[in-house]
Amino acid sequence: MKLGEGVEAAMHCAAMLAGVEGAATMPGAAMAEAFGLSPSYLLKHLNALTASGILESVPGPSGGYRLARPAGRITLLDIVLAVEGREPAFRCGEIRQRGPARLDASVYVKPCGISVAMLKAERAYRAALAEARLSDIVADYMSDSDPRSLAANCAFVERHQRPQKSSSTKQA
């Protein structure tokens, strides 16, 4: 199975946004810069994450993206499904029923063994991704990374996050 590059980008962006403070946001262009991606390419994936309720998009000059729920409530499966869709990676086309040796459909009452095996693997793969929480990925990164990498990434987030005004603050 091969997942698109967008899954990797989406996971890294979500992990980066887990480091944004409070209600602050980060512009999509900054995340694209951080990962050497085209802003228009990344925007497609950020929009998918927003549509699925993983991210929240905040409009305006100080807008950007932030996590829509705590990182502990976001799984890697949530991100994969948002970017790749809910369909299984393997879709049986019942090609065993084609070609010159095909028989009447009544011969094929049992499910295709290949399809059964592939769907079993898909369930295991999805179960493993459903157990992997974004918060755990971030915590592992924070504890296991080279301090130089950690410092550089934390500085990048600090430099590019955009604080949001509190809704309780009234302006005259």
C-alpha positions as a Python dict, from the first residue, in 0.01 Angstrom:
ca = {
    (1, 'M'): (0, 0, 0),
    (2, 'K'): (125, 344, -83),
    (3, 'L'): (-18, 654, 76),
    (4, 'G'): (10, 988, -97),
    (5, 'E'): (263, 1249, 9),
    (6, 'G'): (-31, 1453, 130),
    (7, 'V'): (-77, 1217, 425),
    (8, 'E'): (277, 1283, 544),
    (9, 'A'): (230, 1658, 498),
    (10, 'A'): (-102, 1654, 681),
    (11, 'M'): (43, 1458, 974),
    (12, 'H'): (341, 1692, 1006),
    (13, 'C'): (119, 2000, 990),
    (14, 'A'): (-115, 1862, 1256),
    (15, 'A'): (185, 1783, 1476),
    (16, 'M'): (321, 2133, 1422),
    (17, 'L'): (-15, 2284, 1511),
    (18, 'A'): (-16, 2084, 1834),
    (19, 'G'): (270, 2314, 1939),
    (20, 'V'): (77, 2634, 1874),
    (21, 'E'): (-20, 2809, 2198),
    (22, 'G'): (-382, 2850, 2307),
    (23, 'A'): (-608, 2991, 2039),
    (24, 'A'): (-319, 3107, 1820),
    (25, 'T'): (-306, 3002, 1455),
    (26, 'M'): (-39, 2934, 1199),
    (27, 'P'): (-65, 3038, 834),
    (28, 'G'): (-69, 2765, 575),
    (29, 'A'): (212, 2939, 388),
    (30, 'A'): (437, 2909, 693),
    (31, 'M'): (369, 2536, 720),
    (32, 'A'): (435, 2496, 348),
    (33, 'E'): (766, 2678, 396),
    (34, 'A'): (856, 2460, 696),
    (35, 'F'): (820, 2142, 493),
    (36, 'G'): (937, 2268, 153),
    (37, 'L'): (595, 2225, -7),
    (38, 'S'): (398, 2432, -251),
    (39, 'P'): (142, 2642, -61),
    (40, 'S'): (-132, 2553, -311),
    (41, 'Y'): (-53, 2181, -276),
    (42, 'L'): (-61, 2200, 104),
    (43, 'L'): (-380, 2407, 105),
    (44, 'K'): (-568, 2117, -55),
    (45, 'H'): (-470, 1892, 236),
    (46, 'L'): (-530, 2157, 501),
    (47, 'N'): (-878, 2206, 357),
    (48, 'A'): (-941, 1829, 381),
    (49, 'L'): (-831, 1834, 747),
    (50, 'T'): (-1058, 2133, 809),
    (51, 'A'): (-1357, 1969, 638),
    (52, 'S'): (-1311, 1660, 854),
    (53, 'G'): (-1302, 1861, 1179),
    (54, 'I'): (-936, 1802, 1258),
    (55, 'L'): (-832, 2161, 1192),
    (56, 'E'): (-1009, 2489, 1225),
    (57, 'S'): (-949, 2763, 970),
    (58, 'V'): (-954, 3117, 1105),
    (59, 'P'): (-1005, 3388, 841),
    (60, 'G'): (-855, 3733, 838),
    (61, 'P'): (-514, 3898, 844),
    (62, 'S'): (-413, 3722, 1166),
    (63, 'G'): (-587, 3402, 1069),
    (64, 'G'): (-451, 3064, 983),
    (65, 'Y'): (-503, 2712, 1110),
    (66, 'R'): (-519, 2549, 1450),
    (67, 'L'): (-628, 2213, 1582),
    (68, 'A'): (-1006, 2191, 1613),
    (69, 'R'): (-980, 1951, 1907),
    (70, 'P'): (-708, 1844, 2149),
    (71, 'A'): (-420, 1643, 2002),
    (72, 'G'): (-513, 1356, 2233),
    (73, 'R'): (-842, 1325, 2047),
    (74, 'I'): (-685, 1312, 1700),
    (75, 'T'): (-555, 981, 1569),
    (76, 'L'): (-333, 913, 1273),
    (77, 'L'): (-630, 724, 1125),
    (78, 'D'): (-837, 1044, 1143),
    (79, 'I'): (-572, 1220, 935),
    (80, 'V'): (-531, 938, 682),
    (81, 'L'): (-907, 915, 629),
    (82, 'A'): (-936, 1293, 592),
    (83, 'V'): (-670, 1302, 320),
    (84, 'E'): (-714, 966, 144),
    (85, 'G'): (-1087, 910, 200),
    (86, 'R'): (-1274, 633, 375),
    (87, 'E'): (-1259, 372, 101),
    (88, 'P'): (-1033, 75, 168),
    (89, 'A'): (-698, 84, -9),
    (90, 'F'): (-777, -249, -178),
    (91, 'R'): (-1096, -268, -380),
    (92, 'C'): (-1176, -610, -518),
    (93, 'G'): (-1298, -588, -875),
    (94, 'E'): (-1387, -959, -885),
    (95, 'I'): (-1157, -1012, -1181),
    (96, 'R'): (-1173, -1385, -1111),
    (97, 'Q'): (-1513, -1371, -1280),
    (98, 'R'): (-1372, -1232, -1605),
    (99, 'G'): (-1175, -1372, -1894),
    (100, 'P'): (-1219, -1681, -2107),
    (101, 'A'): (-1243, -1925, -1811),
    (102, 'R'): (-1521, -1739, -1634),
    (103, 'L'): (-1813, -1936, -1505),
    (104, 'D'): (-2168, -1851, -1401),
    (105, 'A'): (-2185, -1610, -1106),
    (106, 'S'): (-2339, -1885, -891),
    (107, 'V'): (-1994, -2051, -879),
    (108, 'Y'): (-1855, -1753, -688),
    (109, 'V'): (-2072, -1759, -376),
    (110, 'K'): (-1773, -1752, -141),
    (111, 'P'): (-1593, -1420, -113),
    (112, 'C'): (-1266, -1392, -300),
    (113, 'G'): (-987, -1515, -71),
    (114, 'I'): (-758, -1238, -186),
    (115, 'S'): (-1020, -977, -100),
    (116, 'V'): (-1079, -1134, 242),
    (117, 'A'): (-705, -1131, 320),
    (118, 'M'): (-658, -776, 199),
    (119, 'L'): (-955, -643, 395),
    (120, 'K'): (-829, -823, 707),
    (121, 'A'): (-494, -647, 662),
    (122, 'E'): (-674, -316, 609),
    (123, 'R'): (-863, -360, 937),
    (124, 'A'): (-536, -431, 1122),
    (125, 'Y'): (-366, -131, 961),
    (126, 'R'): (-655, 98, 1050),
    (127, 'A'): (-671, -36, 1404),
    (128, 'A'): (-301, 41, 1454),
    (129, 'L'): (-347, 395, 1318),
    (130, 'A'): (-656, 443, 1538),
    (131, 'E'): (-441, 369, 1844),
    (132, 'A'): (-174, 623, 1747),
    (133, 'R'): (-273, 960, 1892),
    (134, 'L'): (-125, 1284, 1766),
    (135, 'S'): (-43, 1380, 2125),
    (136, 'D'): (167, 1063, 2165),
    (137, 'I'): (356, 1134, 1842),
    (138, 'V'): (431, 1488, 1961),
    (139, 'A'): (531, 1369, 2310),
    (140, 'D'): (768, 1110, 2160),
    (141, 'Y'): (920, 1378, 1938),
    (142, 'M'): (965, 1612, 2233),
    (143, 'S'): (1141, 1345, 2440),
    (144, 'D'): (1344, 1162, 2174),
    (145, 'S'): (1454, 1427, 1925),
    (146, 'D'): (1794, 1578, 1883),
    (147, 'P'): (1783, 1899, 2089),
    (148, 'R'): (1892, 2102, 1785),
    (149, 'S'): (1595, 1978, 1583),
    (150, 'L'): (1358, 2043, 1871),
    (151, 'A'): (1493, 2395, 1924),
    (152, 'A'): (1473, 2480, 1554),
    (153, 'N'): (1117, 2354, 1519),
    (154, 'C'): (997, 2520, 1839),
    (155, 'A'): (1153, 2848, 1726),
    (156, 'F'): (981, 2817, 1388),
    (157, 'V'): (641, 2767, 1553),
    (158, 'E'): (704, 3055, 1795),
    (159, 'R'): (805, 3285, 1508),
    (160, 'H'): (507, 3203, 1285),
    (161, 'Q'): (215, 3151, 1520),
    (162, 'R'): (-41, 3427, 1523),
    (163, 'P'): (-201, 3511, 1857),
    (164, 'Q'): (-578, 3551, 1848),
    (165, 'K'): (-764, 3817, 2039),
    (166, 'S'): (-985, 3688, 2315),
    (167, 'S'): (-1356, 3715, 2237),
    (168, 'S'): (-1405, 3857, 2588),
    (169, 'T'): (-1178, 4154, 2510),
    (170, 'K'): (-1388, 4452, 2400),
    (171, 'Q'): (-1246, 4725, 2185),
    (172, 'A'): (-1366, 5083, 2217),
}
